[in-house]
Amino acid sequence: MSKHHVVMARTLGVALVAGLGLASCASYDEDFARINSRLDQLDTRVQGAAQSADAANQSAQQANQRLNQLESRVQQLESAPPTRQPRG
C-alpha cells in the first residue's frame, strides 16, 4: 500500500465519521423540531384553557354577586312586617 493509498483511506475514514456525525445532527435537528412543535401545541392548549378558566371564574363571580343581592332581598322580605292582614 502506497503512501497515497494510506492518505486516501485516512481521508475517507475521516469523511465517513464526519458524515455520520452530520447525519446524527440532522436527526437531532428533526427531533428538536418535533419536540418544539409539540411544545408549541401544548402551549396553545394551555393558553386556551387558562382563558376558559378566567371566563368561567368571571361568570362565577357574577353569579355570586347576584346570589348575594337576592339573599339580601330575601332577608329584607322575611324581616319586614306583613303589609296585609291574613284572611280568616
MIGU-351136 format. One line per field, with one value per residue (C-alpha): x, y, z; chain; residue in three letters; residue number from 1. Coordinates in nm, 4 decimals, always signed. Each point is the difference from the previous one (the first is absolute). Example, Ala and Ser with C-alpha at 12.3 -4.5 7.8 and 13.67 -1.06 7.14 Angstrom:
2
xx +1.2300, +0.1370
yy -0.4500, +0.3440
zz +0.7800, -0.0660
c A, A
r ala, ser
k 1, 2
END
This chain:
88
xx +0.0000, +0.1486, +0.0057, -0.2672, -0.2325, +0.0525, -0.0809, -0.3063, -0.1216, +0.0545, -0.1859, -0.2907, -0.0110, -0.0131, -0.2663, -0.2049, +0.0159, -0.0821, -0.2883, -0.1435, +0.0378, -0.1853, -0.2703, -0.0548, -0.0125, -0.2680, -0.1906, +0.0317, -0.1192, -0.3084, -0.0572, +0.0309, -0.2320, -0.2636, +0.0382, -0.0231, -0.3095, -0.1626, +0.0914, -0.1545, -0.3200, -0.0114, +0.0678, -0.2923, -0.2283, +0.1114, -0.0627, -0.3471, -0.0758, +0.1197, -0.2264, -0.2946, +0.0752, +0.0128, -0.3347, -0.1550, +0.1390, -0.1510, -0.3364, +0.0129, +0.0824, -0.2947, -0.2296, +0.1215, -0.0671, -0.3522, -0.0602, +0.1205, -0.2443, -0.2846, +0.0919, -0.0039, -0.3421, -0.1392, +0.1219, -0.1675, -0.3274, +0.0147, +0.0713, -0.2577, -0.3317, -0.2934, -0.1690, -0.3380, -0.2127, -0.0378, -0.3538, -0.1822
yy +0.0000, +0.3314, +0.3178, +0.1362, -0.2904, +0.0516, +0.3689, -0.0795, -0.2650, +0.2367, +0.2790, -0.2319, -0.1126, +0.3578, +0.0857, -0.3029, +0.0917, +0.3632, -0.1084, -0.2193, +0.2842, +0.2377, -0.2583, -0.0395, +0.3795, +0.0129, -0.2660, +0.2035, +0.3087, -0.1910, -0.1271, +0.3497, +0.1383, -0.2635, +0.0685, +0.3765, -0.0440, -0.2153, +0.2530, +0.2778, -0.2028, -0.0654, +0.3658, +0.1010, -0.2472, +0.1202, +0.3629, -0.0925, -0.1870, +0.2953, +0.2357, -0.2353, -0.0221, +0.3798, +0.0316, -0.2645, +0.1773, +0.3308, -0.1662, -0.1623, +0.3320, +0.1669, -0.2836, +0.0349, +0.3743, -0.0638, -0.2625, +0.2442, +0.2622, -0.2507, -0.1199, +0.3578, +0.0555, -0.3252, +0.0997, +0.3398, -0.1625, -0.2560, +0.2595, +0.2552, +0.0072, -0.1301, +0.2710, -0.1747, -0.1743, -0.3683, -0.1115, -0.2241
zz +0.0000, -0.1017, +0.1987, -0.2332, +0.0836, +0.3735, -0.0293, -0.2112, +0.2473, +0.2920, -0.1841, -0.0794, +0.3644, +0.1229, -0.2595, +0.1037, +0.3697, -0.0792, -0.2223, +0.2728, +0.2457, -0.2295, -0.0633, +0.3729, +0.0379, -0.2680, +0.1909, +0.3187, -0.1860, -0.1126, +0.3542, +0.1431, -0.2676, +0.0872, +0.3712, -0.0511, -0.2154, +0.2685, +0.2681, -0.2091, -0.0337, +0.3731, +0.0751, -0.2224, +0.1760, +0.3436, -0.0970, -0.1265, +0.3208, +0.2074, -0.1945, +0.0482, +0.3708, +0.0261, -0.1779, +0.2258, +0.3059, -0.1094, -0.0603, +0.3420, +0.1656, -0.1759, +0.1080, +0.3592, -0.0067, -0.1276, +0.2698, +0.2657, -0.1293, +0.0041, +0.3493, +0.1236, -0.1559, +0.1474, +0.3480, -0.0340, -0.1014, +0.2801, +0.2683, -0.1197, +0.1818, -0.2006, -0.2015, -0.0222, +0.2494, -0.0722, -0.0789, +0.2296
c A, A, A, A, A, A, A, A, A, A, A, A, A, A, A, A, A, A, A, A, A, A, A, A, A, A, A, A, A, A, A, A, A, A, A, A, A, A, A, A, A, A, A, A, A, A, A, A, A, A, A, A, A, A, A, A, A, A, A, A, A, A, A, A, A, A, A, A, A, A, A, A, A, A, A, A, A, A, A, A, A, A, A, A, A, A, A, A
r met, ser, lys, his, his, val, val, met, ala, arg, thr, leu, gly, val, ala, leu, val, ala, gly, leu, gly, leu, ala, ser, cys, ala, ser, tyr, asp, glu, asp, phe, ala, arg, ile, asn, ser, arg, leu, asp, gln, leu, asp, thr, arg, val, gln, gly, ala, ala, gln, ser, ala, asp, ala, ala, asn, gln, ser, ala, gln, gln, ala, asn, gln, arg, leu, asn, gln, leu, glu, ser, arg, val, gln, gln, leu, glu, ser, ala, pro, pro, thr, arg, gln, pro, arg, gly
k 1, 2, 3, 4, 5, 6, 7, 8, 9, 10, 11, 12, 13, 14, 15, 16, 17, 18, 19, 20, 21, 22, 23, 24, 25, 26, 27, 28, 29, 30, 31, 32, 33, 34, 35, 36, 37, 38, 39, 40, 41, 42, 43, 44, 45, 46, 47, 48, 49, 50, 51, 52, 53, 54, 55, 56, 57, 58, 59, 60, 61, 62, 63, 64, 65, 66, 67, 68, 69, 70, 71, 72, 73, 74, 75, 76, 77, 78, 79, 80, 81, 82, 83, 84, 85, 86, 87, 88
END
